[in-house]
């Protein structure tokens, strides 16, 4: 049900998708859908929470590892890009429809903020150990996340470039852009 809802929210928009649309796509009666979920808002919340939580395990693994900051960022970028490519409907819906979340929006924002803190910590540690230039950590983090999240606007799984190649390009651009030059 959640996958179907994410696909419909991406293709039609959250507000333009009805519970009738979702139940029709699932091949069940509308009344049956309420056995599983209370409302369309609950579906959007679940999609957004699940999507954001997908990012946390690898970010924590990278952040708390003994790897160099460069390699930590590379893990984050590879994972983030892969997750967007493999869960496109979820990421598109979560990123595009975040403003449509009413109840429990803060729960999703708290998970997102946790992810951002992990990324900021990696960038900050790279600055402190001399790997990265002395730059504004918050702006650098927003730049990295914005670059990756913007994939929802242009990425196509059947396009001319694989998500692995995109991750390589993003890593090269971002890491080389903040790397300290001796």
C-alpha positions as CSV (number, residue, x, y, z in Angstrom):
1,X,0.0,0.0,0.0
2,X,2.8,2.4,0.9
3,X,4.6,1.8,-2.4
4,X,1.5,2.4,-4.4
5,X,0.7,5.5,-2.4
6,X,4.3,6.8,-2.9
7,X,4.0,6.2,-6.7
8,X,0.6,7.9,-6.9
9,X,1.8,10.9,-4.8
10,X,4.8,11.3,-7.1
11,X,2.9,11.0,-10.4
12,X,-0.3,12.8,-9.4
13,X,0.7,14.8,-6.4
14,X,-0.4,14.3,-2.8
15,X,-3.4,16.6,-2.9
16,X,-4.7,15.3,-6.3
17,X,-4.5,11.7,-5.1
18,X,-7.6,10.3,-3.3
19,X,-8.0,7.3,-1.2
20,X,-10.3,6.0,-4.0
21,X,-7.2,6.2,-6.3
22,X,-5.1,4.3,-3.9
23,X,-7.7,1.6,-3.3
24,X,-8.4,1.3,-7.0
25,X,-4.7,0.8,-7.7
26,X,-4.5,-1.8,-5.0
27,X,-7.6,-3.6,-6.3
28,X,-9.5,-3.3,-3.1
29,X,-12.6,-1.4,-1.9
30,X,-12.0,2.0,-0.4
31,X,-13.5,0.9,3.0
32,X,-10.9,-1.9,3.2
33,X,-8.0,0.6,3.1
34,X,-9.0,2.0,6.4
35,X,-8.3,-1.3,8.1
36,X,-4.6,-0.6,7.4
37,X,-4.3,3.1,7.6
38,X,-6.3,6.0,9.2
39,X,-5.9,8.6,6.5
40,X,-4.0,9.8,3.5
41,X,-1.9,12.0,5.8
42,X,-0.8,8.9,7.7
43,X,0.4,7.4,4.4
44,X,2.4,10.5,3.7
45,X,3.9,10.5,7.2
46,X,4.8,6.8,6.8
47,X,6.4,7.4,3.4
48,X,8.4,10.4,4.8
49,X,9.5,8.7,8.0
50,X,10.6,5.5,6.2
51,X,12.4,7.4,3.6
52,X,14.3,9.6,6.1
53,X,15.1,6.6,8.3
54,X,16.7,4.8,5.3
55,X,19.6,7.3,5.4
56,X,20.5,6.9,9.1
57,X,22.2,3.5,9.4
58,X,25.0,4.1,6.8
59,X,25.4,7.7,8.0
60,X,25.9,6.5,11.6
61,X,28.3,3.7,10.4
62,X,30.3,6.3,8.5
63,X,30.3,8.9,11.2
64,X,31.4,6.6,14.0
65,X,34.0,4.7,11.9
66,X,37.8,5.2,11.9
67,X,37.8,6.1,8.3
68,X,39.2,9.4,7.0
69,X,36.5,12.1,6.6
70,X,36.9,11.9,2.8
71,X,36.0,8.2,2.8
72,X,33.1,8.8,5.3
73,X,31.6,11.4,2.9
74,X,32.1,9.0,0.1
75,X,30.0,6.4,1.9
76,X,27.3,8.9,2.7
77,X,27.1,10.1,-1.0
78,X,27.2,6.5,-2.4
79,X,24.4,5.5,0.0
80,X,22.2,8.6,-0.4
81,X,22.4,8.4,-4.2
82,X,21.7,4.7,-4.3
83,X,18.7,5.0,-2.0
84,X,17.2,7.8,-4.1
85,X,17.7,5.7,-7.3
86,X,16.3,2.5,-5.8
87,X,13.4,4.2,-3.9
88,X,12.6,7.0,-6.3
89,X,8.9,7.3,-5.5
90,X,9.6,7.4,-1.8
91,X,12.3,10.1,-2.0
92,X,10.4,12.2,-4.5
93,X,7.3,12.1,-2.4
94,X,9.1,12.7,0.9
95,X,11.1,15.7,-0.5
96,X,8.4,17.2,-2.7
97,X,5.5,16.8,-0.3
98,X,7.2,17.6,3.0
99,X,5.2,20.8,3.3
100,X,2.0,18.8,2.9
101,X,2.6,16.9,6.1
102,X,0.4,18.3,8.9
103,X,0.4,16.1,11.9
104,X,3.7,14.5,13.1
105,X,5.8,16.6,10.6
106,X,8.2,17.3,13.4
107,X,9.0,13.6,13.8
108,X,10.2,13.5,10.2
109,X,12.1,16.8,10.6
110,X,13.8,15.4,13.7
111,X,15.1,12.3,11.8
112,X,16.2,14.6,8.9
113,X,18.0,16.9,11.4
114,X,19.7,13.8,12.9
115,X,21.0,12.9,9.4
116,X,22.2,16.5,8.8
117,X,24.1,16.5,12.2
118,X,25.9,13.3,11.2
119,X,27.0,14.8,7.9
120,X,28.0,18.1,9.6
121,X,30.0,16.1,12.1
122,X,32.0,14.4,9.3
123,X,32.7,17.7,7.6
124,X,33.6,19.4,10.9
125,X,36.0,16.6,11.7
126,X,37.6,16.9,8.3
127,X,38.1,20.6,8.9
128,X,39.6,20.0,12.3
129,X,42.1,17.4,11.1
130,X,43.1,19.5,8.1
131,X,41.6,17.4,5.4
132,X,39.0,20.0,4.4
133,X,39.3,23.8,4.1
134,X,37.9,26.0,6.8
135,X,34.4,26.5,5.4
136,X,30.9,27.1,6.9
137,X,29.9,23.5,7.9
138,X,26.1,24.2,7.7
139,X,26.3,25.7,4.2
140,X,28.6,22.9,3.0
141,X,26.1,20.3,4.4
142,X,23.1,22.0,2.8
143,X,25.1,22.1,-0.5
144,X,25.9,18.4,-0.4
145,X,22.3,17.4,0.6
146,X,20.8,19.8,-2.0
147,X,23.0,18.4,-4.7
148,X,21.9,14.8,-4.0
149,X,18.3,15.5,-3.3
150,X,17.9,17.5,-6.5
151,X,18.2,14.2,-8.3
152,X,14.4,13.8,-7.8
153,X,14.1,16.5,-10.5
154,X,16.2,15.0,-13.2
155,X,17.3,11.4,-12.5
156,X,15.8,8.6,-14.7
157,X,16.7,5.0,-14.0
158,X,16.9,4.3,-17.7
159,X,18.9,7.4,-18.4
160,X,22.4,7.6,-20.0
161,X,24.2,7.6,-16.6
162,X,24.0,5.1,-13.8
163,X,23.4,6.1,-10.2
164,X,26.9,4.8,-9.4
165,X,28.4,7.2,-11.9
166,X,26.3,10.0,-10.5
167,X,27.6,9.2,-7.0
168,X,31.2,9.3,-8.4
169,X,30.6,12.7,-10.0
170,X,29.0,14.1,-6.8
171,X,31.8,12.8,-4.7
172,X,34.4,14.3,-7.0
173,X,32.7,17.7,-7.2
174,X,31.9,18.0,-3.5
175,X,35.0,16.4,-1.8
176,X,37.4,18.1,-4.2
177,X,35.5,21.4,-3.6
178,X,36.0,21.4,0.1
179,X,39.4,19.6,0.2
180,X,42.3,21.6,1.6
181,X,44.9,22.3,-1.1
182,X,48.5,22.3,0.2
